[in-house]
């Protein structure tokens, strides 16, 4: 065996230069990168400390508004109940939390859901013009549930989905969906399901909606003569009202009623969307 060669290998493996070269790059650059980040954080802190109080407040307001806008646009939005059309399920002044993810990823509104929708083009043919400043203040206030929603936003209960035949009424005065009477235990005490007779087939991609306080609700029945026949496009639905978030004594989850559980699917035309 070449002992001289072996000594050279041992000498090379223990060489300080080899150890320095073989060391991980992260071991050298890690502490340096940490120091750079630390200096940047300190500079940011010094910059913030140097701001006047009003600028700090303004920046915090902008950040909070940005986060709130993002949450409102993508996840959930508070909605102030402006009228008694959904009593006693929802009362004037209640703040409901609207789930904007409920109908994403292929899900569709179902019978019995309480939904918030934009009624422009269905319930409101000519949306009223609004002062830009007033509109901005209303938008900001509605993000926190402190102001009434836009004049074209409504909250109602879904009674019929695409393909359903909704009629009023049977001999006992009940709404019928696809020939099945619906027991509506959520109606305002003393109200009848409807004093207006109607018989409509809901077009695909549309909804027939009604308030729970039928004698105090302007809903699909009031727009039978308008374009769309009183129905609301599914793509105009903002989200599903899942919770009452305020006042404290009324906090609860809004469940889908069981009265629609036995409604059969429509047989006279193809339905669009889920049923339930």
PyMOL commands that set and color helices and strands:
alter all, ss='L'
color gray80, all
select helices_A, chain A and resi 3-13+16-22+25-49+53-74+132-143+214-216+220-223+234-236+248-250+258-260
alter helices_A, ss='H'
color red, helices_A
select strands_A, chain A and resi 76-80+95-99+114-118+153-160+165-168+175-177+180-181+198-201+206-210+232-233+237-246+252-253
alter strands_A, ss='S'
color yellow, strands_A
deselect
rebuild
show_as cartoon
